[in-house]
Amino acid sequence: MGSFSYSFFRLKNTIFFRIFMILFLSSITHRMNLCSNLPLADPSLPNLGSSYVLSSLKTIHLDGHFNFDNIYHAANDFGNRHHYLPSAILHPKSVSDISSTIKHIFEMGPATELTIAARGHGHSVQGQAQAHRGVVVNMESLQAPKTIVHTGKMPYADVSGGELWINILHESLKHGLAPKSWTDYLHLTVGGTLSNAGISGQAFRHGPQINNVYQLEVVTGKGDIITCSETQNADLFYGVLGGLGQFGIITRARISLEPAPKMVKCF
Ligand SMILES: Cc1cc2nc3c(=O)[nH]c(=O)nc-3n(C[C@H](O)[C@H](O)[C@H](O)COP(=O)(O)OP(=O)(O)OC[C@H]3O[C@@H](n4cnc5c(N)ncnc54)[C@H](O)[C@@H]3O)c2cc1C
């Protein structure tokens, strides 16, 4: 009886401890957010006034447009736990829309406290693609130029950072080719998964998706449009790959392809 009640209490303590740790850890993740798009109010900076900052955005010449009203969906993601409302959403139609917007905000200086976040398909779970009172760049608006497949000995595809992997698969299959490395779920954007890693069954053979990129076009935090690869601006290349959107916005990527298998085994 004694040993029964001892093990019973030990079991209860263990369960209590586990529940406590789950609650404790989930409260930490609630407060700690690894993305730097969250409010960072600095009292030493002069307040430029949000209406002034926002109306200045309207002066930027764009191929696409800003949305200041229909912004609520950009405060949601797949995790549905973090909801940071932006002040505006940029729907870029060109890379220069993204560059001009970032340049404009950068030149206004840190006093604006305006942050920018690229949003792919919004499948993050911790608000990583959100920008509290900032600007969310809706990368799915940037789907031009379309995916271009290059055949040959080392085939590759040039794709938009806002393109979904499912569309790249369909396009490359027309040439009997397919990307080497995948995610299991294909309704994710190129920029979204290359900012993380992009992992699936083929990662054991080819590495994650970030190992299968030849070149990137990136808009930096100053608004410069830079091409980078293993041999050209390599620091930027390796910073952006797996960089959680903190080193620049991927606007185009050169993805390595291989002959598409006739059949696959999925389990
Ligand atoms: C149902 C589901 C299935 C999943 N399956 C897999 C899987 O099989 N394998 C796997 O590896 N992962 C998987 N994931 C995780 C997924 O890869 C990541 O959450 C990914 O970031 C989501 O891509 P997204 O296009 O929705 O990006 P978002 O959630 O919109 O953005 C993710 C991050 O990338 C940044 N970002 C977005 N676009 C750009 C860009 N163009 N340039 C720079 N930064 C950018 C954002 O600011 C943010 O920090 C899955 C997630 C879900 C919800």
The ligand as an SDF file (V2000), in Angstrom:
LIG
                    3D

 53 58  0  0  0  0  0  0  0  0999 V2000
    0.2880   23.0360  -43.1850 C   0  0  0  0  0  0  0  0  0  0  0  0
    1.7650   23.3100  -43.1580 C   0  0  0  0  0  0  0  0  0  0  0  0
    2.6160   22.4050  -43.7280 C   0  0  0  0  0  0  0  0  0  0  0  0
    4.0120   22.6320  -43.7140 C   0  0  0  0  0  0  0  0  0  0  0  0
    4.8290   21.7110  -44.2640 N   0  0  0  0  0  0  0  0  0  0  0  0
    6.1700   21.9150  -44.2520 C   0  0  0  0  0  0  0  0  0  0  0  0
    7.0640   20.9540  -44.8320 C   0  0  0  0  0  0  0  0  0  0  0  0
    6.6720   19.9190  -45.3200 O   0  0  0  0  0  0  0  0  0  0  0  0
    8.3880   21.2500  -44.7990 N   0  0  0  0  0  0  0  0  0  0  0  0
    8.8810   22.4090  -44.2630 C   0  0  0  0  0  0  0  0  0  0  0  0
   10.0780   22.6340  -44.2910 O   0  0  0  0  0  0  0  0  0  0  0  0
    8.0480   23.3180  -43.7020 N   0  0  0  0  0  0  0  0  0  0  0  0
    6.7190   23.0980  -43.6760 C   0  0  0  0  0  0  0  0  0  0  0  0
    5.8900   24.0000  -43.0930 N   0  0  0  0  0  0  0  0  0  0  0  0
    6.4740   25.2010  -42.4980 C   0  0  0  0  0  0  0  0  0  0  0  0
    6.6040   26.2670  -43.5910 C   0  0  0  0  0  0  0  0  0  0  0  0
    7.6180   25.9060  -44.4810 O   0  0  0  0  0  0  0  0  0  0  0  0
    7.0130   27.6000  -42.9920 C   0  0  0  0  0  0  0  0  0  0  0  0
    6.0560   27.9980  -42.0640 O   0  0  0  0  0  0  0  0  0  0  0  0
    7.1500   28.6330  -44.1140 C   0  0  0  0  0  0  0  0  0  0  0  0
    7.7860   29.7740  -43.5900 O   0  0  0  0  0  0  0  0  0  0  0  0
    5.8070   29.0180  -44.6250 C   0  0  0  0  0  0  0  0  0  0  0  0
    5.9380   29.6170  -45.8790 O   0  0  0  0  0  0  0  0  0  0  0  0
    5.0010   30.8320  -46.2460 P   0  0  0  0  0  0  0  0  0  0  0  0
    5.1170   31.0660  -47.7030 O   0  0  0  0  0  0  0  0  0  0  0  0
    3.6310   30.6490  -45.7050 O   0  0  0  0  0  0  0  0  0  0  0  0
    5.7850   32.0010  -45.4580 O   0  0  0  0  0  0  0  0  0  0  0  0
    5.2600   33.0530  -44.3710 P   0  0  0  0  0  0  0  0  0  0  0  0
    4.6770   32.3450  -43.2130 O   0  0  0  0  0  0  0  0  0  0  0  0
    4.4050   34.0650  -45.0270 O   0  0  0  0  0  0  0  0  0  0  0  0
    6.6650   33.7190  -43.9660 O   0  0  0  0  0  0  0  0  0  0  0  0
    7.5980   32.9560  -43.2430 C   0  0  0  0  0  0  0  0  0  0  0  0
    8.8310   33.7770  -42.9050 C   0  0  0  0  0  0  0  0  0  0  0  0
    9.5320   34.0590  -44.0890 O   0  0  0  0  0  0  0  0  0  0  0  0
    9.6140   35.4540  -44.3080 C   0  0  0  0  0  0  0  0  0  0  0  0
    9.4160   35.6520  -45.7380 N   0  0  0  0  0  0  0  0  0  0  0  0
    8.3360   35.3430  -46.5000 C   0  0  0  0  0  0  0  0  0  0  0  0
    8.5660   35.6270  -47.7830 N   0  0  0  0  0  0  0  0  0  0  0  0
    9.8170   36.1270  -47.8470 C   0  0  0  0  0  0  0  0  0  0  0  0
   10.6360   36.6140  -48.8930 C   0  0  0  0  0  0  0  0  0  0  0  0
   10.2070   36.6360  -50.1560 N   0  0  0  0  0  0  0  0  0  0  0  0
   11.8640   37.0570  -48.5980 N   0  0  0  0  0  0  0  0  0  0  0  0
   12.3410   37.0470  -47.3200 C   0  0  0  0  0  0  0  0  0  0  0  0
   11.6020   36.5960  -46.2850 N   0  0  0  0  0  0  0  0  0  0  0  0
   10.3650   36.1410  -46.5470 C   0  0  0  0  0  0  0  0  0  0  0  0
    8.5220   36.0660  -43.4660 C   0  0  0  0  0  0  0  0  0  0  0  0
    8.8110   37.4070  -43.1080 O   0  0  0  0  0  0  0  0  0  0  0  0
    8.5370   35.1320  -42.2750 C   0  0  0  0  0  0  0  0  0  0  0  0
    9.5780   35.4470  -41.3970 O   0  0  0  0  0  0  0  0  0  0  0  0
    4.5220   23.7950  -43.0890 C   0  0  0  0  0  0  0  0  0  0  0  0
    3.6510   24.7190  -42.5100 C   0  0  0  0  0  0  0  0  0  0  0  0
    2.2960   24.4780  -42.5250 C   0  0  0  0  0  0  0  0  0  0  0  0
    1.3800   25.4780  -41.8830 C   0  0  0  0  0  0  0  0  0  0  0  0
  1  2  1  0
  2  3  1  0
  2 52  2  0
  3  4  2  0
  4  5  1  0
  4 50  1  0
  5  6  2  0
  6  7  1  0
  6 13  1  0
  7  8  2  0
  7  9  1  0
  9 10  1  0
 10 11  2  0
 10 12  1  0
 12 13  2  0
 13 14  1  0
 14 15  1  0
 14 50  1  0
 15 16  1  0
 16 17  1  0
 16 18  1  0
 18 19  1  0
 18 20  1  0
 20 21  1  0
 20 22  1  0
 22 23  1  0
 23 24  1  0
 24 25  2  0
 24 26  1  0
 24 27  1  0
 27 28  1  0
 28 29  2  0
 28 30  1  0
 28 31  1  0
 31 32  1  0
 32 33  1  0
 33 34  1  0
 33 48  1  0
 34 35  1  0
 35 36  1  0
 35 46  1  0
 36 37  1  0
 36 45  1  0
 37 38  2  0
 38 39  1  0
 39 40  1  0
 39 45  2  0
 40 41  1  0
 40 42  2  0
 42 43  1  0
 43 44  2  0
 44 45  1  0
 46 47  1  0
 46 48  1  0
 48 49  1  0
 50 51  2  0
 51 52  1  0
 52 53  1  0
M  END
$$$$
